[in-house]
Amino acid sequence: LHAIAAARRQAQVVIACQHNHDWEPDMAQVPDWQRALARRCIDAGAAVFAGHGAPLLQGIEFHQGAPLFYGLGNFVFQTEKPMGAYPPESWEGVIAECAFDGGRCREARLVPLTLNEVGLNGPNDMATRGLPALASAERSAAILNRIAVRSQGFGTSVDRRSGRIAPDHRPARR
């Protein structure tokens, strides 16, 4: 948190990124400790919190007007575990495309991705397994719907067509 505050004194935009493997029994659920940490990162000066680790998408929340991306899914997922070892949604993710103004994230859009569970040269090709590609229209709709449902409990709306996100009730600016 001290490093975030120091970075904010030197930069207009600071993004706090956190990776973990400390998941809830239902990996789609965000642990309370991660929610508390994300808020503290924003309070320390981060404009965005981006979490990853659980190999699937988790919900999005806003704190002080800043997005808290608890789990962006996978961007690259190379594993030697056998096919089917992870649920199908482990082979998905989103890019959070953020626009900043005055050190704050003023707008964000989610860009859905899919990853290939089978390497380009077959199931034994681990070097090309788990590479990202933009999701098809059908898969994009499913991915955005899933993250929209998981974000509702945090008071966040996800436009299922454009991927734009916004809190239902944006707190007053600091």
C-alpha positions in Angstrom: 0.0 0.0 0.0 2.9 2.3 0.7 4.3 1.5 -2.8 1.0 2.4 -4.4 0.9 5.7 -2.5 4.5 6.5 -3.6 3.7 5.5 -7.2 0.6 7.8 -7.2 2.8 10.7 -6.1 4.9 10.2 -9.2 2.4 9.0 -11.8 -1.0 10.2 -12.9 -2.4 6.6 -13.1 -1.5 3.7 -10.9 -3.0 0.2 -11.5 -2.8 -2.3 -8.6 -2.4 -5.8 -9.9 -2.7 -8.8 -7.6 -2.3 -12.6 -8.4 -3.4 -15.3 -5.9 -4.3 -18.9 -5.6 -6.3 -18.5 -2.4 -9.8 -19.2 -3.8 -13.2 -19.8 -2.3 -14.6 -23.4 -2.7 -16.7 -21.8 -5.5 -13.9 -20.1 -7.5 -16.4 -17.7 -8.9 -16.9 -16.1 -5.5 -14.5 -13.3 -4.5 -12.9 -13.8 -1.0 -13.6 -11.2 1.6 -9.9 -10.5 2.1 -9.5 -9.7 -1.6 -12.4 -7.3 -1.6 -10.8 -5.5 1.5 -7.4 -5.4 -0.2 -8.8 -4.0 -3.4 -10.5 -1.2 -1.6 -7.4 -0.4 0.4 -5.4 -0.3 -2.9 -7.9 2.3 -4.3 -7.8 4.3 -1.0 -3.9 4.3 -1.3 -4.1 5.9 -4.7 -4.6 3.2 -7.4 -7.0 4.1 -10.2 -7.9 0.5 -10.9 -7.5 -2.9 -9.1 -6.9 -5.9 -11.4 -7.0 -9.3 -9.8 -6.3 -12.7 -11.4 -5.4 -16.2 -10.2 -8.7 -18.1 -10.0 -8.8 -19.6 -13.6 -12.2 -18.0 -14.4 -14.0 -14.7 -14.5 -15.2 -13.2 -11.2 -17.4 -10.1 -10.6 -16.6 -6.4 -10.9 -17.2 -3.8 -8.2 -16.6 -0.1 -7.9 -15.1 1.6 -4.9 -14.8 5.4 -4.8 -15.7 5.4 -8.5 -12.7 3.1 -9.4 -13.3 -0.4 -10.9 -12.2 -3.4 -9.0 -11.7 -6.3 -11.5 -11.5 -9.2 -9.1 -10.9 -11.9 -11.6 -10.3 -11.2 -15.3 -10.1 -14.9 -16.2 -7.2 -16.1 -18.3 -5.2 -14.3 -20.9 -2.7 -17.1 -21.5 -3.3 -20.5 -19.9 -0.6 -23.1 -20.5 -1.0 -26.1 -18.3 0.1 -29.7 -18.7 -2.9 -31.0 -16.9 -5.0 -33.3 -19.2 -7.8 -31.9 -21.3 -11.0 -31.5 -19.3 -9.1 -31.0 -16.0 -10.5 -27.4 -15.9 -14.0 -26.3 -16.6 -14.7 -24.8 -20.0 -14.9 -21.3 -18.7 -11.2 -21.6 -17.6 -10.5 -21.2 -21.3 -12.0 -17.7 -21.3 -11.0 -14.2 -20.1 -11.5 -10.5 -20.8 -9.3 -7.6 -21.5 -10.4 -4.6 -19.5 -9.9 -1.6 -21.8 -9.8 1.5 -19.6 -9.8 5.2 -20.5 -8.4 7.6 -17.9 -8.9 11.3 -17.3 -7.2 13.2 -14.4 -5.8 10.0 -12.9 -9.2 8.3 -12.7 -10.8 5.6 -14.8 -13.6 7.4 -16.6 -14.7 4.5 -18.7 -14.1 0.7 -19.1 -15.1 -1.9 -21.6 -14.6 -5.6 -21.4 -13.3 -7.4 -24.5 -14.0 -11.2 -24.3 -11.3 -13.7 -25.1 -11.2 -17.4 -25.7 -8.2 -19.7 -25.3 -7.5 -22.9 -27.1 -7.6 -25.9 -24.8 -5.9 -28.0 -27.5 -2.6 -26.9 -28.9 -2.4 -25.8 -32.6 -0.6 -29.1 -33.5 -2.8 -31.3 -31.3 -3.3 -32.3 -27.7 0.4 -32.9 -27.1 1.4 -29.4 -28.3 1.8 -27.6 -24.9 3.7 -24.7 -26.4 0.7 -23.4 -28.3 -2.0 -24.5 -25.8 -4.0 -21.7 -24.1 -3.3 -18.9 -26.5 -5.8 -16.0 -26.5 -8.0 -14.9 -29.4 -11.0 -12.5 -29.6 -14.2 -14.4 -28.8 -16.8 -15.1 -31.4 -20.0 -13.1 -31.2 -21.8 -16.1 -29.6 -19.0 -16.7 -27.0 -18.7 -13.0 -26.3 -22.4 -12.8 -25.4 -22.0 -15.8 -23.0 -18.9 -14.4 -21.4 -20.4 -11.0 -20.9 -23.6 -12.5 -19.5 -21.6 -14.6 -17.0 -19.6 -11.6 -15.8 -22.7 -9.4 -15.7 -24.5 -11.9 -13.4 -21.4 -12.2 -11.2 -21.1 -8.4 -11.0 -24.8 -7.7 -10.1 -24.2 -8.6 -6.4 -21.6 -5.8 -6.3 -24.0 -3.2 -7.7 -22.2 -3.2 -11.1 -24.0 -3.2 -14.4 -22.3 -4.8 -17.5 -23.8 -3.9 -20.9 -24.1 -7.4 -22.4 -23.7 -6.1 -26.0 -20.9 -3.5 -25.7 -19.1 -4.8 -22.6 -19.2 -1.4 -21.0 -19.3 -1.4 -17.2 -20.7 1.1 -14.7 -21.7 1.0 -11.1 -25.5 1.2 -10.4 -24.8 3.8 -7.8 -21.6 5.7 -8.4 -20.2 7.2 -5.1 -19.4 10.8 -5.0 -16.0 11.8 -6.3 -13.2 12.5 -3.8 
